[in-house]
Amino acid sequence: MDAHALGELLREQAVAGRPYLEFLRSNALSVGLYVLHVGDPDRQLPHREDEVYVVMRGRSRFTAGSEEREVTTGDVIFVSAGVRHRFHDISMDLELIVVFAPPESA
């Protein structure tokens, strides 16, 4: 078993000083914490992996391809590999668990 407390991950991410903190990796997937604050730009580019976001806390708009919607605490979003996507108009700091399958390329 590999278990992580969100509070500890948030502290590690803050100390690292980067929006994304990978905290788990296996042959099949990788998992990280992605934090965006109100006013932060989401600078990510399309990934070569399928991706799932779990919104642990926050509120913003989210665009994937030509689709746009509001996202908030408790939402789960799937984005296929290669699709342009981003969080924007962040109105409440976002704390996101991100799952890549296969593991995200470095």
PyMOL commands that place a pseudoatom at each C-alpha (Angstrom):
pseudoatom trace, name=CA, resn=MET, resi=1, chain=A, elem=C, hetatm=0, pos=[0.000, 0.000, 0.000]
pseudoatom trace, name=CA, resn=ASP, resi=2, chain=A, elem=C, hetatm=0, pos=[1.067, 3.572, -0.694]
pseudoatom trace, name=CA, resn=ALA, resi=3, chain=A, elem=C, hetatm=0, pos=[-1.061, 6.169, 1.135]
pseudoatom trace, name=CA, resn=HIS, resi=4, chain=A, elem=C, hetatm=0, pos=[-0.743, 9.956, 1.165]
pseudoatom trace, name=CA, resn=ALA, resi=5, chain=A, elem=C, hetatm=0, pos=[-2.475, 12.681, 3.194]
pseudoatom trace, name=CA, resn=LEU, resi=6, chain=A, elem=C, hetatm=0, pos=[-3.554, 15.708, 1.172]
pseudoatom trace, name=CA, resn=GLY, resi=7, chain=A, elem=C, hetatm=0, pos=[-2.233, 18.109, 3.817]
pseudoatom trace, name=CA, resn=GLU, resi=8, chain=A, elem=C, hetatm=0, pos=[1.241, 16.576, 3.661]
pseudoatom trace, name=CA, resn=LEU, resi=9, chain=A, elem=C, hetatm=0, pos=[1.230, 16.682, -0.145]
pseudoatom trace, name=CA, resn=LEU, resi=10, chain=A, elem=C, hetatm=0, pos=[0.228, 20.355, -0.094]
pseudoatom trace, name=CA, resn=ARG, resi=11, chain=A, elem=C, hetatm=0, pos=[3.148, 21.126, 2.240]
pseudoatom trace, name=CA, resn=GLU, resi=12, chain=A, elem=C, hetatm=0, pos=[5.604, 19.215, 0.008]
pseudoatom trace, name=CA, resn=GLN, resi=13, chain=A, elem=C, hetatm=0, pos=[4.281, 20.986, -3.096]
pseudoatom trace, name=CA, resn=ALA, resi=14, chain=A, elem=C, hetatm=0, pos=[4.615, 24.409, -1.435]
pseudoatom trace, name=CA, resn=VAL, resi=15, chain=A, elem=C, hetatm=0, pos=[8.200, 23.676, -0.321]
pseudoatom trace, name=CA, resn=ALA, resi=16, chain=A, elem=C, hetatm=0, pos=[9.075, 22.494, -3.854]
pseudoatom trace, name=CA, resn=GLY, resi=17, chain=A, elem=C, hetatm=0, pos=[7.839, 25.847, -5.181]
pseudoatom trace, name=CA, resn=ARG, resi=18, chain=A, elem=C, hetatm=0, pos=[6.296, 24.342, -8.312]
pseudoatom trace, name=CA, resn=PRO, resi=19, chain=A, elem=C, hetatm=0, pos=[2.622, 23.901, -9.220]
pseudoatom trace, name=CA, resn=TYR, resi=20, chain=A, elem=C, hetatm=0, pos=[2.969, 20.124, -9.840]
pseudoatom trace, name=CA, resn=LEU, resi=21, chain=A, elem=C, hetatm=0, pos=[4.279, 17.491, -7.433]
pseudoatom trace, name=CA, resn=GLU, resi=22, chain=A, elem=C, hetatm=0, pos=[4.402, 13.879, -8.604]
pseudoatom trace, name=CA, resn=PHE, resi=23, chain=A, elem=C, hetatm=0, pos=[4.026, 11.598, -5.600]
pseudoatom trace, name=CA, resn=LEU, resi=24, chain=A, elem=C, hetatm=0, pos=[3.399, 8.143, -7.051]
pseudoatom trace, name=CA, resn=ARG, resi=25, chain=A, elem=C, hetatm=0, pos=[4.695, 6.263, -10.091]
pseudoatom trace, name=CA, resn=SER, resi=26, chain=A, elem=C, hetatm=0, pos=[4.241, 2.678, -11.290]
pseudoatom trace, name=CA, resn=ASN, resi=27, chain=A, elem=C, hetatm=0, pos=[4.587, 0.916, -14.636]
pseudoatom trace, name=CA, resn=ALA, resi=28, chain=A, elem=C, hetatm=0, pos=[0.930, 1.657, -15.421]
pseudoatom trace, name=CA, resn=LEU, resi=29, chain=A, elem=C, hetatm=0, pos=[0.387, 5.216, -14.163]
pseudoatom trace, name=CA, resn=SER, resi=30, chain=A, elem=C, hetatm=0, pos=[1.686, 8.272, -12.349]
pseudoatom trace, name=CA, resn=VAL, resi=31, chain=A, elem=C, hetatm=0, pos=[-0.139, 10.491, -9.850]
pseudoatom trace, name=CA, resn=GLY, resi=32, chain=A, elem=C, hetatm=0, pos=[0.533, 14.035, -8.740]
pseudoatom trace, name=CA, resn=LEU, resi=33, chain=A, elem=C, hetatm=0, pos=[-0.849, 17.082, -7.021]
pseudoatom trace, name=CA, resn=TYR, resi=34, chain=A, elem=C, hetatm=0, pos=[-1.391, 20.183, -9.170]
pseudoatom trace, name=CA, resn=VAL, resi=35, chain=A, elem=C, hetatm=0, pos=[-2.087, 23.500, -7.416]
pseudoatom trace, name=CA, resn=LEU, resi=36, chain=A, elem=C, hetatm=0, pos=[-3.157, 26.690, -9.183]
pseudoatom trace, name=CA, resn=HIS, resi=37, chain=A, elem=C, hetatm=0, pos=[-3.958, 29.858, -7.249]
pseudoatom trace, name=CA, resn=VAL, resi=38, chain=A, elem=C, hetatm=0, pos=[-6.424, 32.577, -8.186]
pseudoatom trace, name=CA, resn=GLY, resi=39, chain=A, elem=C, hetatm=0, pos=[-4.805, 34.529, -11.026]
pseudoatom trace, name=CA, resn=ASP, resi=40, chain=A, elem=C, hetatm=0, pos=[-2.225, 31.834, -11.904]
pseudoatom trace, name=CA, resn=PRO, resi=41, chain=A, elem=C, hetatm=0, pos=[-1.951, 30.874, -15.579]
pseudoatom trace, name=CA, resn=ASP, resi=42, chain=A, elem=C, hetatm=0, pos=[-2.196, 27.175, -16.459]
pseudoatom trace, name=CA, resn=ARG, resi=43, chain=A, elem=C, hetatm=0, pos=[0.811, 26.742, -18.752]
pseudoatom trace, name=CA, resn=GLN, resi=44, chain=A, elem=C, hetatm=0, pos=[0.487, 23.028, -19.478]
pseudoatom trace, name=CA, resn=LEU, resi=45, chain=A, elem=C, hetatm=0, pos=[0.687, 21.673, -23.002]
pseudoatom trace, name=CA, resn=PRO, resi=46, chain=A, elem=C, hetatm=0, pos=[-1.111, 18.598, -24.373]
pseudoatom trace, name=CA, resn=HIS, resi=47, chain=A, elem=C, hetatm=0, pos=[0.227, 15.365, -22.911]
pseudoatom trace, name=CA, resn=ARG, resi=48, chain=A, elem=C, hetatm=0, pos=[1.048, 12.086, -24.641]
pseudoatom trace, name=CA, resn=GLU, resi=49, chain=A, elem=C, hetatm=0, pos=[-0.872, 10.263, -21.896]
pseudoatom trace, name=CA, resn=ASP, resi=50, chain=A, elem=C, hetatm=0, pos=[-4.545, 10.025, -20.974]
pseudoatom trace, name=CA, resn=GLU, resi=51, chain=A, elem=C, hetatm=0, pos=[-5.224, 12.145, -17.910]
pseudoatom trace, name=CA, resn=VAL, resi=52, chain=A, elem=C, hetatm=0, pos=[-7.774, 12.294, -15.095]
pseudoatom trace, name=CA, resn=TYR, resi=53, chain=A, elem=C, hetatm=0, pos=[-8.215, 15.301, -12.796]
pseudoatom trace, name=CA, resn=VAL, resi=54, chain=A, elem=C, hetatm=0, pos=[-9.970, 15.037, -9.433]
pseudoatom trace, name=CA, resn=VAL, resi=55, chain=A, elem=C, hetatm=0, pos=[-10.838, 18.486, -8.095]
pseudoatom trace, name=CA, resn=MET, resi=56, chain=A, elem=C, hetatm=0, pos=[-10.127, 18.223, -4.385]
pseudoatom trace, name=CA, resn=ARG, resi=57, chain=A, elem=C, hetatm=0, pos=[-10.850, 21.909, -3.800]
pseudoatom trace, name=CA, resn=GLY, resi=58, chain=A, elem=C, hetatm=0, pos=[-11.460, 25.019, -5.852]
pseudoatom trace, name=CA, resn=ARG, resi=59, chain=A, elem=C, hetatm=0, pos=[-13.421, 26.550, -8.676]
pseudoatom trace, name=CA, resn=SER, resi=60, chain=A, elem=C, hetatm=0, pos=[-12.522, 27.614, -12.218]
pseudoatom trace, name=CA, resn=ARG, resi=61, chain=A, elem=C, hetatm=0, pos=[-13.396, 27.234, -15.871]
pseudoatom trace, name=CA, resn=PHE, resi=62, chain=A, elem=C, hetatm=0, pos=[-11.872, 24.342, -17.809]
pseudoatom trace, name=CA, resn=THR, resi=63, chain=A, elem=C, hetatm=0, pos=[-11.430, 24.053, -21.555]
pseudoatom trace, name=CA, resn=ALA, resi=64, chain=A, elem=C, hetatm=0, pos=[-10.572, 20.820, -23.387]
pseudoatom trace, name=CA, resn=GLY, resi=65, chain=A, elem=C, hetatm=0, pos=[-10.558, 20.995, -27.164]
pseudoatom trace, name=CA, resn=SER, resi=66, chain=A, elem=C, hetatm=0, pos=[-13.670, 22.977, -28.112]
pseudoatom trace, name=CA, resn=GLU, resi=67, chain=A, elem=C, hetatm=0, pos=[-15.555, 22.185, -24.875]
pseudoatom trace, name=CA, resn=GLU, resi=68, chain=A, elem=C, hetatm=0, pos=[-15.668, 24.507, -21.862]
pseudoatom trace, name=CA, resn=ARG, resi=69, chain=A, elem=C, hetatm=0, pos=[-17.320, 24.132, -18.460]
pseudoatom trace, name=CA, resn=GLU, resi=70, chain=A, elem=C, hetatm=0, pos=[-17.137, 25.251, -14.857]
pseudoatom trace, name=CA, resn=VAL, resi=71, chain=A, elem=C, hetatm=0, pos=[-15.356, 22.869, -12.488]
pseudoatom trace, name=CA, resn=THR, resi=72, chain=A, elem=C, hetatm=0, pos=[-15.604, 22.762, -8.717]
pseudoatom trace, name=CA, resn=THR, resi=73, chain=A, elem=C, hetatm=0, pos=[-14.787, 20.628, -5.689]
pseudoatom trace, name=CA, resn=GLY, resi=74, chain=A, elem=C, hetatm=0, pos=[-15.657, 16.973, -6.291]
pseudoatom trace, name=CA, resn=ASP, resi=75, chain=A, elem=C, hetatm=0, pos=[-15.585, 17.068, -10.093]
pseudoatom trace, name=CA, resn=VAL, resi=76, chain=A, elem=C, hetatm=0, pos=[-13.688, 14.421, -12.068]
pseudoatom trace, name=CA, resn=ILE, resi=77, chain=A, elem=C, hetatm=0, pos=[-12.442, 15.264, -15.559]
pseudoatom trace, name=CA, resn=PHE, resi=78, chain=A, elem=C, hetatm=0, pos=[-10.996, 12.919, -18.192]
pseudoatom trace, name=CA, resn=VAL, resi=79, chain=A, elem=C, hetatm=0, pos=[-8.826, 14.289, -21.012]
pseudoatom trace, name=CA, resn=SER, resi=80, chain=A, elem=C, hetatm=0, pos=[-7.597, 12.046, -23.836]
pseudoatom trace, name=CA, resn=ALA, resi=81, chain=A, elem=C, hetatm=0, pos=[-3.943, 12.092, -24.809]
pseudoatom trace, name=CA, resn=GLY, resi=82, chain=A, elem=C, hetatm=0, pos=[-3.052, 14.913, -27.195]
pseudoatom trace, name=CA, resn=VAL, resi=83, chain=A, elem=C, hetatm=0, pos=[-6.052, 17.141, -26.458]
pseudoatom trace, name=CA, resn=ARG, resi=84, chain=A, elem=C, hetatm=0, pos=[-5.287, 20.813, -25.673]
pseudoatom trace, name=CA, resn=HIS, resi=85, chain=A, elem=C, hetatm=0, pos=[-6.683, 21.709, -22.256]
pseudoatom trace, name=CA, resn=ARG, resi=86, chain=A, elem=C, hetatm=0, pos=[-6.310, 24.242, -19.466]
pseudoatom trace, name=CA, resn=PHE, resi=87, chain=A, elem=C, hetatm=0, pos=[-7.831, 25.660, -16.303]
pseudoatom trace, name=CA, resn=HIS, resi=88, chain=A, elem=C, hetatm=0, pos=[-8.662, 29.378, -16.469]
pseudoatom trace, name=CA, resn=ASP, resi=89, chain=A, elem=C, hetatm=0, pos=[-10.707, 32.067, -14.730]
pseudoatom trace, name=CA, resn=ILE, resi=90, chain=A, elem=C, hetatm=0, pos=[-9.726, 30.519, -11.395]
pseudoatom trace, name=CA, resn=SER, resi=91, chain=A, elem=C, hetatm=0, pos=[-12.042, 32.016, -8.763]
pseudoatom trace, name=CA, resn=MET, resi=92, chain=A, elem=C, hetatm=0, pos=[-10.979, 29.755, -5.847]
pseudoatom trace, name=CA, resn=ASP, resi=93, chain=A, elem=C, hetatm=0, pos=[-7.518, 28.169, -5.489]
pseudoatom trace, name=CA, resn=LEU, resi=94, chain=A, elem=C, hetatm=0, pos=[-7.442, 24.754, -7.209]
pseudoatom trace, name=CA, resn=GLU, resi=95, chain=A, elem=C, hetatm=0, pos=[-6.047, 21.609, -5.593]
pseudoatom trace, name=CA, resn=LEU, resi=96, chain=A, elem=C, hetatm=0, pos=[-6.130, 18.793, -8.150]
pseudoatom trace, name=CA, resn=ILE, resi=97, chain=A, elem=C, hetatm=0, pos=[-5.103, 15.154, -8.017]
pseudoatom trace, name=CA, resn=VAL, resi=98, chain=A, elem=C, hetatm=0, pos=[-3.830, 14.236, -11.486]
pseudoatom trace, name=CA, resn=VAL, resi=99, chain=A, elem=C, hetatm=0, pos=[-3.555, 10.668, -12.796]
pseudoatom trace, name=CA, resn=PHE, resi=100, chain=A, elem=C, hetatm=0, pos=[-1.629, 9.918, -16.002]
pseudoatom trace, name=CA, resn=ALA, resi=101, chain=A, elem=C, hetatm=0, pos=[-1.850, 6.573, -17.766]
pseudoatom trace, name=CA, resn=PRO, resi=102, chain=A, elem=C, hetatm=0, pos=[0.630, 5.422, -18.813]
pseudoatom trace, name=CA, resn=PRO, resi=103, chain=A, elem=C, hetatm=0, pos=[2.994, 7.353, -16.500]
pseudoatom trace, name=CA, resn=GLU, resi=104, chain=A, elem=C, hetatm=0, pos=[3.690, 10.931, -17.560]
pseudoatom trace, name=CA, resn=SER, resi=105, chain=A, elem=C, hetatm=0, pos=[6.808, 11.301, -19.710]
pseudoatom trace, name=CA, resn=ALA, resi=106, chain=A, elem=C, hetatm=0, pos=[9.556, 13.358, -18.155]
for i in range(1, 106): cmd.bond("trace and resi %d" % i, "trace and resi %d" % (i + 1))
show_as sticks, trace
zoom trace
